[in-house]
Amino acid sequence: MISSIKELLQREAQAVLNIPVTEAYEQAVELIVEQVHRKKGKLVTSGMGKAGQIAMNIATTFCSTGIPAVFLHPSEAQHGDLGILQENDLLLLISNSGKTREIVELTELAQHLDATLKKIVITGNPDSPLAHAADICLATGHPDEVCALGMTPTTSTTVMTVIGDILVVETMKRTGFTIEEYSKRHHGGYLGERSRELSK
């Protein structure tokens, strides 16, 4: 089992290193800064299933680092929750296949609600309907899943998470987010205590 685990770690690490790094990242960060930091909109993330859990994590991480963000469940959006979208908001949509029905439909609903809303997409398929509907597309490199069946979202969700981390960290740099600001947003637990100590 030890050798198997080492192989899994190697495959996951290589998938991260193989994420295509393009100018789309700079464009995505600039769009987040412009729409949320400057124009005071919010980042609205969405995804279905495992990708949705990644989208939710990205939203909460952005919230703690100065970028107001919320997760919108794509199915609930069809039953009234689409109303969370407002002027200057920015959509961050995640789908490995780029064909997830609920997410594709969400782009259509959002377009009908407000045609000016911008969309950033994270996907393993840059030729998909979702990618074509995006203003900016961030490709994962479509790595093979380390799952023994090659089906369960494993490696794909790893790279999605890393891409989200990249967006958060680069946005923090662009906005000049400080430890003092962090401490105001994160009061509880070890991080809250540590951030207050560092901000003194």
Backbone as a ProteinNet text record, in pm:
[ID]
protein_1_A
[PRIMARY]
MISSIKELLQREAQAVLNIPVTEAYEQAVELIVEQVHRKKGKLVTSGMGKAGQIAMNIATTFCSTGIPAVFLHPSEAQHGDLGILQENDLLLLISNSGKTREIVELTELAQHLDATLKKIVITGNPDSPLAHAADICLATGHPDEVCALGMTPTTSTTVMTVIGDILVVETMKRTGFTIEEYSKRHHGGYLGERSRELSK
[TERTIARY]
81.1	0	85.2	198.7	284	327.1	367.5	410.1	292.6	173.8	54.3	21.9	33.6	6.6	106.3	234	335.7	306.1	256.5	221	103	4.6	-110.8	-68.4	20.4	70.5	143.7	222.8	297.4	204.6	100.5	5.7	-72.7	-112.5	-186.6	-94.8	28.3	123.4	153	168.4	197.1	79.8	-41.5	-160	-162.8	-123.2	-116.2	-11.3	104.5	211.8	175.2	80.8	40	-75.8	-122.7	-229.2	-178.9	-252.2	-207.4	-206.3	-92.1	-79	-75.7	-181.5	-195.5	-229.3	-239.2	-276	-418.2	-495.3	-633.3	-637	-533.9	-530.6	-523.4	-436.3	-425.4	-557.6	-621.9	-750.4	-857.6	-856.3	-956.2	-938.7	-815.4	-789.4	-828.9	-795.4	-831.6	-983	-1054	-1200.1	-1258.8	-1203.1	-1248.7	-1224.2	-1105.5	-1071.1	-1163.3	-1186.6	-1268.6	-1413.8	-1472.9	-1615.9	-1647.6	-1562.6	-1593.6	-1523.1	-1393.6	-1317.3	-1346.5	-1352.5	-1371.4	-1518.7	-1595.5	-1735.3	-1831.4	-1776.5	-1853.1	-1964.4	-1940.3	-2029.4	-1984	-2027.5	-1981.3	-1950.6	-1871.4	-1838.5	-1941.3	-2004	-2104.4	-2049.5	-2018	-1962.3	-2071.3	-2051.2	-2149.9	-2086.3	-2141.2	-2098.4	-2195	-2195.2	-2286.8	-2206.5	-2258.5	-2190.1	-2058	-1953.5	-1821.9	-1767.8	-1791.8	-1746.2	-1815.1	-1939	-2010.9	-1947.4	-1897.3	-1829.5	-1701.1	-1632.2	-1512.6	-1552.2	-1659.8	-1707.2	-1743.9	-1805.2	-1841.9	-1718	-1616.7	-1491.7	-1422.9	-1422.3	-1361.3	-1432.9	-1565.3	-1642.7	-1606.8	-1600.1	-1571	-1428.2	-1335.4	-1197.2	-1186.2	-1256	-1257.6	-1316.7	-1424.8	-1487.5	-1388.8	-1305.7	-1212.4	-1094.3	-1081.5	-967.9	-1011.6	-1128.7	-1168.1	-1251.4	-1290.3	-1373	-1507.7	-1613.5	-1744.5	-1786.7	-1820.3	-1854.5	-1963.2	-2040.5	-2148.4	-2161.1	-2198.9	-2222.6	-2368.6	-2395.2	-2530.6	-2548.7	-2639.1	-2664.6	-2737.9	-2686.3	-2746	-2890.8	-2928.8	-3067.5	-3159	-3114.7	-3194.4	-3208.9	-3110.7	-3118.8	-3242.4	-3284.9	-3401.8	-3532.4	-3521.3	-3640.8	-3637.1	-3581.8	-3586.8	-3455	-3357.3	-3230.9	-3147.7	-3187.7	-3119.1	-3124.9	-3223.1	-3239.7	-3123	-3028.7	-2909.5	-2821.8	-2836.6	-2752.5	-2794	-2694.4	-2716.9	-2616.9	-2635.4	-2546	-2402.4	-2308.8	-2164.7	-2119	-2211.2	-2169.6	-2090.7	-2015.6	-1932.1	-1952.7	-1977.3	-1999.7	-1869.3	-1845	-1733.3	-1794.1	-1794	-1864.3	-1764.6	-1792.6	-1699.7	-1769.9	-1711.9	-1762.6	-1649.9	-1617.6	-1508.7	-1537.3	-1658.9	-1695.5	-1728.1	-1768.8	-1814	-1950.4	-2013.7	-2144.4	-2252.6	-2218.3	-2313.3	-2441	-2551.2	-2677.2	-2716.6	-2711.7	-2757.3	-2671.4	-2542.2	-2453.2	-2471.1	-2485.5	-2511.2	-2642.2	-2744.1	-2872.4	-2859.5	-2772.7	-2751.5	-2694.4	-2602.7	-2547.4	-2656.8	-2748.3	-2857.8	-2953.4	-2985.5	-3074.4	-3012.1	-2882.4	-2813.1	-2808.6	-2786.8	-2784.7	-2919.2	-3026.5	-3161	-3191.7	-3140.5	-3163	-3087.1	-2959.8	-2874.4	-2762.6	-2774.7	-2680	-2540.3	-2526	-2394.3	-2310.2	-2369.7	-2295.2	-2181.3	-2062.4	-1944.6	-1930.2	-1864.1	-1850.2	-1706.4	-1652.4	-1525.7	-1559	-1497.8	-1527.2	-1399.4	-1408.1	-1300.8	-1350.8	-1280.9	-1328.5	-1214.2	-1240.3	-1144.1	-1164.4	-1265.9	-1298.3	-1314.1	-1205.6	-1211.2	-1288.9	-1335	-1416.6	-1563.8	-1600.5	-1735.4	-1831.3	-1961.9	-2061.3	-2038.3	-2000.9	-1978	-1857.9	-1751.8	-1632.7	-1663.2	-1744.4	-1779.7	-1867	-1940.5	-2026.3	-1949.9	-1824	-1745.4	-1679.3	-1658.5	-1574.8	-1428.4	-1400.3	-1264.9	-1273	-1190.4	-1189.9	-1054.5	-1056.5	-936.3	-941.1	-852.9	-853.1	-774.8	-825.5	-758.5	-648.4	-649.4	-557.1	-618.7	-739.8	-817.3	-733.5	-685.6	-605	-689.8	-627.1	-696.3	-720.8	-837.1	-867.9	-781.6	-734.9	-656.5	-746.2	-875.8	-972	-945.2	-952	-924	-1015.6	-1134	-1228.5	-1209.3	-1130.7	-1111.4	-1234.3	-1322.6	-1450.7	-1469.3	-1443.2	-1472.1	-1390	-1453.5	-1378.1	-1274.4	-1150.4	-1039.5	-933.6	-859.1	-756.9	-818.7	-934.1	-998.8	-1036.4	-1084.9	-1121.4	-997.7	-889.6	-763.6	-717.9	-715.5	-667.1	-765	-894.9	-993.2	-966.1	-936.3	-906.6	-781.9	-679.5	-555.2	-578.6	-656.7	-687.9	-760.6	-852.3	-920.6	-822.7	-727.8	-626.1	-543.2	-509	-431.5	-507.9	-636	-718.1	-725.9	-742.9	-750.8	-620.1	-509.7	-380.2	-341.5	-360.3	-324.3	-415.9	-541.7	-633.8	-592.5	-552.9	-504.6	-386.6	-297.5	-181.1	-225.4	-321.7	-366.8	-441.5	-514.9	-591.6	-511.8	-393.7	-312.4	-374.6	-439.6	-508.4	-408.8	-436.3	-341.5	-385.9	-292.3	-323.1	-424.8	-420.3	-518.4	-659.1	-672.7	-803.2	-847.4	-752.4	-784.3	-838.9	-775.8	-816.9	-957.4	-1001.7	-1137	-1243.2	-1202.3	-1296.8	-1290.1	-1181.9	-1162.7	-1136.8	-1245	-1233.1	-1206.6	-1262.9	-1258.8	-1138.2	-1116.5	-1015.6	-872.9	-783.6	-640.4	-605.8	-664.6	-632	-674.5	-790	-834.7	-738.3	-698.1	-604	-469.3	-421.8	-290.8	-291.2	-398.8	-404.3	-409	-476.9	-480.2	-342.6	-269.7	-134.8	-44	-55.8	31.5	-5	-131.9	-176	-147.6	-96.8	-66.8	52.9
-120.5	0	126.7	125	243.8	286.5	190.2	224.9	278.3	224.9	271.6	415.6	445.2	580.6	679.8	639.4	727.6	756.3	655.3	674.8	771.1	756.3	846.1	990.5	1008.4	1142.3	1201.3	1118.8	1165.5	1207.8	1128.4	1159.4	1287.4	1303.1	1424.9	1547.3	1533.7	1644.9	1683.2	1583.1	1610.5	1680.2	1642.8	1707.6	1856.5	1888.6	2028.6	2102.6	2040.2	2103.5	2119.1	2037.6	2041.8	2137.6	2207.2	2305.7	2409.9	2432.3	2531.3	2672.3	2736.9	2873.1	2970.1	3049	3142.2	3281.8	3375.6	3512.4	3521	3413.6	3413.4	3434.9	3392.5	3412.7	3560.6	3632.7	3776.5	3845.2	3801.9	3859.8	3829.3	3707.4	3668.4	3748.2	3761.7	3837.3	3983.1	4040	4179.5	4197	4098.9	4106.6	4098.1	4011.7	4002.3	4133.6	4189.2	4315.8	4427.3	4432	4538.9	4529.9	4412.1	4397.7	4398.2	4335.2	4320.3	4426.2	4440.6	4532.7	4678.7	4709.5	4849.1	4886.8	4802	4835.6	4787	4715.1	4670.5	4571.1	4488.9	4376.1	4261.5	4140.9	4024.3	3910.4	3817.3	3699.1	3591.6	3536.3	3431.8	3304.3	3206.5	3081.3	2976	2881.2	2774.3	2652.3	2538.6	2410.8	2305.3	2190.9	2083.1	1965.3	1899.9	1784.1	1821.7	1742.1	1766.7	1903.2	1943.1	2074.6	2185.6	2159.5	2256.4	2274.2	2164.9	2174.4	2255.7	2240.4	2321.6	2468.1	2494.7	2631.8	2696.8	2618.4	2669.5	2704.6	2620.1	2645.3	2771.7	2788.4	2906.9	3032.9	3027.8	3143.7	3182.8	3083.8	3115.3	3166.2	3115.6	3162.5	3306.3	3338.8	3477.2	3570.1	3525.8	3609.8	3649	3555.8	3582.8	3668	3690.3	3767.6	3894.6	3945.9	4078.3	4086	3971	3969.5	3905.2	3984.2	3927.1	3824.2	3704.6	3596.5	3509.5	3444.5	3358.3	3241.4	3126.1	3009	3005.2	2986.6	2974.1	2832.6	2756.5	2620.9	2630.3	2563.5	2579.7	2532.5	2431.9	2386.6	2483.3	2532.2	2628.8	2760.3	2788.4	2910.7	2910.5	2791.6	2780.3	2793.3	2802.3	2812	2937.2	3044.1	3173.6	3228.3	3141.1	3190	3269	3266	3346.7	3494.8	3528.3	3666.8	3720.7	3635.2	3681.8	3768.2	3751.2	3824.1	3969.8	4056.7	4200.2	4263.6	4391	4465.7	4458.8	4440	4433	4302	4207.2	4075.8	4002.2	3902.4	3824.1	3676.5	3598.1	3454.1	3377.1	3283	3188.9	3049.5	2987	2860.3	2746.6	2631.6	2519.1	2393.8	2332	2205.9	2135.4	2013.9	1941.1	1915.2	1870.9	1839.7	1964	2069.3	2189	2170.8	2058.2	2026.9	2003.4	2022.6	1997.2	2076.8	2004.9	2067.7	2185.5	2165.1	2269.6	2396.2	2379.1	2495	2566.7	2489.4	2550.5	2628.7	2571	2639.6	2765.3	2759.9	2877.5	2993.2	2963.5	3070.7	3134.5	3051.4	3102.6	3187.4	3141.6	3216.7	3350.1	3347	3469.6	3568.6	3517.3	3601.4	3669.2	3594.8	3649.4	3753.3	3730.2	3823.8	3953.6	3941.2	4058.9	4022.6	4068.3	4032.3	4089.5	4181.9	4242.5	4162.3	4062.4	3983.5	3905.8	3916.5	3848.1	3710.4	3620.9	3482.6	3432.5	3379.8	3308.2	3160.6	3075.9	2932.5	2854.1	2758	2661.5	2527.3	2469.5	2346.1	2263.3	2134.5	2045.5	2036.8	2106.8	2099.7	2240.4	2300.1	2436.6	2451	2339.2	2344.6	2315.9	2320.6	2286.6	2404.4	2377.2	2485.6	2588	2541	2633.1	2722.6	2664.9	2743.8	2849.3	2813	2906.7	3020.8	2996.3	3099.6	3191.5	3156.5	3230.8	3353.8	3452.3	3566.2	3528.8	3447	3398.4	3251	3168.7	3025.2	2983.8	2917.5	2864	2712.1	2655.7	2511.6	2437.9	2322.6	2242.6	2154	2134.2	2039.2	1901.9	1886.4	1761.2	1639.6	1636.4	1521.2	1396.1	1280.2	1154.5	1145	1092	1073.3	959.8	976.8	870	757.5	780.9	676.6	550.2	434.5	306.9	282.1	343.5	329.1	437.8	538	649.6	737.3	730.3	800.3	902.3	861	945.9	1074.2	1191.6	1317.1	1315.8	1309.6	1307.5	1407.1	1371.3	1461.3	1588.7	1575.7	1693.8	1794.9	1747.1	1840.3	1897.4	1821.9	1874.1	1995.4	1983.4	2095.4	2213	2185.7	2293.6	2373.8	2302.1	2367.9	2454.6	2402	2477.5	2602.4	2591.2	2708	2813.1	2768.7	2862.4	2931.5	2855.6	2913.3	3018.5	2990.1	3085.3	3216.6	3206.6	3327	3407.4	3337.9	3406.1	3478.2	3407.3	3464.2	3580.9	3565.3	3673.8	3794	3770.4	3881.2	3955.3	3882.1	3945.7	4038.6	3993.8	4075.9	4204	4190.3	4307.2	4408.7	4360.5	4452.6	4503.4	4446.2	4487.5	4448.8	4334.1	4288	4262	4318.5	4314	4218	4187	4102.7	4171.2	4305.8	4379.8	4358.3	4361.3	4338.2	4193.2	4102.5	3961.2	3938.7	4000.5	3980.7	4032	4132	4184.8	4086.3	3999.2	3905.7	3766.1	3738.4	3603.6	3614.3	3608.7	3630.9	3503.3	3391.6	3269.7	3182.3	3091	2987.5	3036.8	2945.9	2976.1	3087.8	3084.2	3185.4	3324.5	3332.4	3460.8	3516.1	3430	3471.6	3509.7	3427.4	3453.1	3582.3	3604	3725.2	3850.9	3846	3961.8	3990.1	3885.3	3901.6	3968.1	3920.5	3972.4	4114.5	4153.4	4285.7	4395.1	4355.5	4454.5	4540.7
0	0	0	67.3	73.3	-66.1	-147.9	-284.4	-365	-342.4	-411.4	-371.9	-243	-194.4	-253.3	-259.3	-317.5	-464.4	-535.5	-675.8	-688.9	-600.8	-603	-577.2	-480.4	-449.3	-569.1	-635.7	-751.4	-864.3	-887.2	-994.6	-965.2	-839.4	-803.1	-814.1	-765.8	-772.5	-916.6	-1003.6	-1143.8	-1210.6	-1172	-1228.1	-1193.6	-1072.6	-1031.6	-1114.1	-1132.3	-1209.8	-1357.1	-1404.3	-1545.1	-1571.7	-1469.8	-1492.5	-1591.6	-1701.6	-1799.9	-1739.3	-1744	-1691	-1808.7	-1819.7	-1931.5	-1880	-1971.8	-1936.1	-1884.1	-1901.2	-1851.5	-1700.6	-1629.2	-1484.5	-1449.5	-1519.8	-1495.8	-1527.8	-1636.6	-1674.4	-1570.5	-1517.8	-1418.3	-1289.4	-1244.4	-1122.1	-1140.4	-1254	-1280.5	-1281	-1336.1	-1340	-1198.5	-1115.1	-975.9	-902	-919.5	-854.2	-902.1	-1032.6	-1090.4	-1044.1	-1055.8	-1027.2	-877.6	-799.3	-656.8	-571.4	-588.2	-503.7	-538.7	-667.4	-708.4	-723.9	-793	-819.5	-711.2	-612.8	-495.9	-528.4	-630.6	-653.8	-563.8	-595.9	-519.6	-615.8	-568.1	-645.9	-613.8	-716.1	-698.3	-761.3	-678.6	-728.5	-740.6	-832.4	-847.7	-912	-878.2	-934.1	-884.4	-949.6	-913.4	-857.7	-754.4	-698.7	-635.3	-664.4	-605.1	-644.8	-769.6	-814.6	-736.2	-695.6	-614.8	-478.4	-421.5	-292.1	-303.4	-416.4	-440.6	-454.7	-526.7	-546.8	-413.8	-325.5	-194	-113	-119.2	-47.7	-99.7	-231	-290.6	-242.6	-236.4	-191.4	-48.4	40.8	180.7	198	116.9	125.3	76.9	-30.1	-78.9	26.2	93.5	196.2	304.5	345.4	455.1	411.2	281.2	230.2	158.1	195.6	149.6	24.5	-31.1	-151.4	-116.8	-99.7	-67.6	-172.4	-125.6	-217.6	-156.1	-242.6	-197.4	-293.9	-241.6	-325.5	-365.2	-492.8	-545.6	-598.5	-536.5	-585.3	-718.4	-822.1	-955.5	-965.2	-889.4	-893.4	-820.3	-704.1	-629	-705.4	-791.3	-871.8	-960.3	-1000.5	-1086.7	-1009.7	-877.6	-793.5	-706.6	-761.8	-695.9	-647.4	-619.6	-563.9	-664.6	-791.2	-892.3	-854	-770.6	-727.5	-646.9	-608.6	-537.8	-628.1	-759.3	-855	-865.9	-858.5	-867.8	-963.5	-988.8	-1077.4	-1025.9	-1116.6	-1089.9	-1028.5	-1006.7	-958	-1065.5	-1022.5	-1112.7	-1082.5	-1186.2	-1169.7	-1186.6	-1095.8	-1108.2	-1110.9	-1226.8	-1247.6	-1268	-1204.7	-1210	-1261.1	-1363	-1417.1	-1489.1	-1447.6	-1510.9	-1658.3	-1687.5	-1825.8	-1907.2	-1838.2	-1908.7	-1972.4	-1938.6	-1997.7	-1891.9	-1765.7	-1658.1	-1682.6	-1695.8	-1738.5	-1649.8	-1519.7	-1428.7	-1438.1	-1463.3	-1472.6	-1606.2	-1713.3	-1843.8	-1840	-1777.2	-1765.2	-1679.8	-1578.1	-1493.9	-1574.5	-1665.5	-1749.2	-1834	-1882.9	-1964.9	-1882.1	-1761.4	-1673	-1633.1	-1602.4	-1563.6	-1679.8	-1799.4	-1918.9	-1938.8	-1915.9	-1932.5	-1825.3	-1703.6	-1593.7	-1614.4	-1651	-1670	-1767.3	-1888.3	-1994.8	-1971.2	-1875.5	-1850.2	-1751.1	-1686.1	-1587.5	-1654	-1597.8	-1650.8	-1587.4	-1660.2	-1613.7	-1629.3	-1519.4	-1521.3	-1505.2	-1586.4	-1582	-1555.9	-1465.1	-1442.9	-1494.9	-1592.5	-1654.3	-1709.3	-1723.8	-1786.4	-1936.4	-1987.2	-2129.1	-2187	-2236.4	-2289.4	-2419.4	-2476.4	-2598	-2568.3	-2442	-2398.9	-2410.8	-2402	-2404.4	-2293.4	-2175	-2064	-2091	-2144.2	-2176.3	-2281.5	-2379.7	-2485.3	-2434	-2325.4	-2268.1	-2173.7	-2144	-2045.8	-2105.9	-2021.6	-2060.5	-2044.7	-1942.4	-1918.8	-1881.3	-1944.8	-1917.5	-1861.4	-1747.4	-1685.5	-1696.4	-1776.1	-1800.3	-1692.7	-1653	-1549.9	-1606.9	-1737.6	-1798.9	-1813.1	-1762.9	-1770.2	-1732.1	-1609	-1565.9	-1548.1	-1562.5	-1534	-1384	-1347.3	-1206.1	-1149.8	-1026.3	-964.6	-912.6	-909.8	-871.6	-952	-886.9	-952.5	-1071.4	-1068.5	-1179.9	-1285.2	-1252	-1343.4	-1355	-1255	-1261.7	-1149.2	-1026.7	-911.3	-915.2	-899.7	-897.2	-785.1	-822.1	-727.1	-773.7	-875.5	-928.9	-985.1	-1048.1	-1107.1	-999.6	-885	-779.2	-710.3	-710.5	-655.7	-735	-867	-948.8	-945.4	-934.5	-920.4	-793.3	-685.7	-559.1	-570	-635.7	-652.3	-736.4	-841.8	-924.6	-841.5	-756.2	-667.2	-573.4	-520	-431.8	-505	-629	-708.8	-724.6	-756	-773.4	-644.3	-531.2	-401.8	-370.2	-380.6	-342.4	-432.5	-563.1	-654.8	-638	-604.3	-578.3	-451.7	-348.5	-225.3	-254	-340.3	-375.4	-446.2	-537	-615	-529.6	-429.4	-345.3	-226	-203.8	-90.3	42.6	45.2	165	277.7	395.9	507.1	617.5	705.9	821.3	912.2	918.4	998.8	945.8	813.6	751.9	771.9	764.7	785.4	926.2	1023.8	1163.1	1189	1113.1	1129	1079.3	988.4	927.1	988.5	1059.1	1113.4	1263.4	1342.4	1486.1	1564.6	1519.7	1598.9	1574.7	1669.7	1653.1	1655.1	1619.4	1621.1	1522.9	1402.2	1301.3	1346.8	1413.5	1463.4	1567.9	1662	1766.2	1707.7	1615.1	1554.2	1471.5	1395.6	1312.4	1397.4	1513.1	1601.3	1661.8	1692.8	1746	1642.6	1517	1410	1369.5	1393.3	1349.3	1451.4	1570.8	1674.9	1637.1
[MASK]
++++++++++++++++++++++++++++++++++++++++++++++++++++++++++++++++++++++++++++++++++++++++++++++++++++++++++++++++++++++++++++++++++++++++++++++++++++++++++++++++++++++++++++++++++++++++++++++++++++++++

